[in-house]
Amino acid sequence: MLKVQEIRELIKLVDQSSIDEFVYENEGSKIKMKKTGSVTVSTVQPAVHAAPEAVQQVPVPAAPAAPVQVVKQDAPQAEPASSAHTENLHKITSPMVGTFYASPSPDADAYVTTGSKVSKDSIVCIVEAMKLFNEIEAEVNGEIVEVLVKDGQLVEYGQPLFLVKPE
């Protein structure tokens, strides 16, 4: 079985690649990763079978004759309103689906708040997935400009958690 750090590395590699889906199986364990936010459109049209001598032109309506099925996967939550405001900011994103915790325990202070200074290896929060508490690091030196999620909120893979003004 892969270790949590190895899974994180796989997530980063899949995220940075152009593939949309990744499946890994080994010794009865299976990991399946699928990028979110993509839209798949499928159009089904009936097949027309006719004898060659009976072929005739049939007017095609503007809309498809068969139903069109649109499947939309959940996209990460909306970014803050001003794109110019976030243009030069680093986004700390969730490396997995889970529950966001701002502090190490319910009675402790939050790891960081707006205005907190962080370094690359500073722990900024915990994302809990399947009873595993994963510490999330800042990945950049700077100052926390905005906390984008609330304590106890469910987060998606790739969802921005914090905005950091890099130094």
C-alpha positions in Angstrom: 0.0 0.0 0.0 1.2 3.5 -0.8 2.1 5.9 1.9 0.2 9.2 2.3 3.2 11.2 1.0 3.5 9.0 -2.1 -0.2 9.5 -2.8 0.3 13.3 -2.4 3.1 13.1 -5.0 0.8 11.1 -7.4 -1.9 13.7 -6.9 0.5 16.5 -7.8 1.8 14.7 -10.9 -1.7 14.0 -12.1 -2.7 17.6 -11.4 0.2 18.9 -13.4 -0.3 16.5 -16.3 -2.8 16.6 -19.1 -4.6 13.4 -18.2 -8.1 13.6 -16.7 -8.2 10.2 -14.9 -5.6 7.9 -13.3 -6.1 4.4 -11.8 -3.4 2.5 -9.8 -3.9 -1.1 -8.6 -1.5 -3.1 -6.5 -1.9 -6.1 -4.2 -5.7 -5.7 -3.9 -5.5 -1.9 -3.3 -6.9 0.5 -5.9 -6.4 4.3 -6.2 -8.5 6.2 -8.7 -8.0 9.9 -9.3 -10.2 12.0 -11.6 -9.8 15.7 -12.2 -12.9 17.8 -11.5 -14.4 20.7 -13.3 -14.6 19.1 -16.7 -17.7 19.0 -18.8 -18.6 15.9 -20.9 -21.2 16.2 -23.6 -22.6 13.1 -25.2 -24.9 13.2 -28.2 -26.8 10.0 -29.2 -28.4 9.9 -32.7 -30.4 7.0 -34.1 -28.7 5.0 -36.9 -30.5 5.0 -40.2 -30.4 1.7 -42.1 -31.9 1.7 -45.6 -31.5 -0.2 -48.8 -29.2 1.7 -51.3 -32.0 2.1 -53.8 -34.4 3.5 -51.1 -32.1 6.3 -49.9 -33.8 9.7 -49.8 -32.9 13.0 -48.3 -34.6 13.8 -45.0 -34.6 17.4 -43.6 -32.6 17.5 -40.4 -34.2 19.7 -37.6 -32.0 22.4 -36.0 -32.1 20.6 -32.7 -30.8 17.0 -32.4 -33.5 14.4 -32.9 -32.2 12.3 -29.9 -31.8 13.6 -26.4 -28.5 15.3 -25.6 -27.0 14.2 -22.2 -24.8 16.8 -20.5 -22.8 15.5 -17.5 -21.1 18.1 -15.4 -18.8 17.2 -12.5 -18.5 19.4 -9.5 -16.1 22.2 -10.0 -14.0 23.8 -7.2 -15.8 26.6 -5.4 -15.8 30.1 -6.8 -12.7 32.2 -6.4 -12.8 35.6 -4.6 -14.6 38.3 -6.7 -11.7 40.5 -7.9 -9.3 38.6 -10.3 -6.9 41.6 -10.3 -6.8 41.3 -6.5 -5.8 37.6 -6.6 -3.6 37.9 -9.7 -0.2 38.0 -7.8 -1.3 35.9 -4.9 -0.4 32.2 -4.3 -3.3 29.8 -3.7 -2.8 27.1 -1.2 -5.1 24.3 -2.4 -6.4 21.1 -0.9 -4.5 18.1 -2.1 -7.5 15.8 -1.4 -11.2 15.6 -0.6 -11.8 15.9 3.1 -12.8 18.1 6.1 -10.8 21.3 6.7 -9.6 22.0 10.2 -8.0 25.4 11.0 -6.4 24.2 14.3 -4.8 21.0 15.7 -7.7 20.4 18.2 -11.0 22.0 18.9 -9.8 24.0 21.9 -6.5 25.2 20.3 -5.8 28.4 18.3 -5.9 28.3 14.5 -2.6 27.5 12.8 -2.9 30.8 10.8 -5.3 33.7 10.4 -5.4 36.6 8.0 -2.2 38.6 8.4 -0.1 35.6 9.7 3.4 35.3 8.3 4.2 31.8 6.9 7.3 30.0 5.5 7.3 27.2 3.0 7.2 24.5 5.7 4.7 26.2 8.0 1.6 24.1 8.7 -1.5 26.1 7.8 -4.3 23.6 8.4 -5.3 20.0 8.5 -7.5 18.1 6.0 -9.0 15.0 7.4 -9.8 12.2 5.0 -11.0 8.7 6.2 -9.7 9.3 9.8 -6.3 10.4 8.5 -5.3 13.9 9.5 -3.1 15.4 6.8 -1.1 18.5 7.7 -1.1 21.0 4.8 2.0 23.2 4.4 2.1 26.8 3.0 4.5 25.9 0.1 5.6 29.5 -0.1 7.0 32.3 2.1 4.6 35.1 2.6 1.6 36.5 4.4 -1.9 35.0 4.6 -4.2 37.5 2.8 -7.4 35.5 3.1 -8.8 32.3 4.5 -11.2 30.9 1.9 -12.9 28.1 3.9 -14.5 27.8 7.3 -13.4 25.4 10.1 -15.2 22.0 9.7 -16.1 22.7 6.0 -15.9 19.9 3.4 -13.3 20.7 0.8 -12.7 19.2 -2.7 -9.4 18.2 -4.3 -7.8 21.4 -5.8 -10.1 23.8 -3.9 -8.3 26.9 -2.8 -8.0 27.2 1.0 -5.8 30.3 1.5 -4.5 33.2 -0.5 -0.9 34.1 0.3 1.0 37.3 -0.7 4.5 35.9 -1.5 7.6 37.6 -0.2 
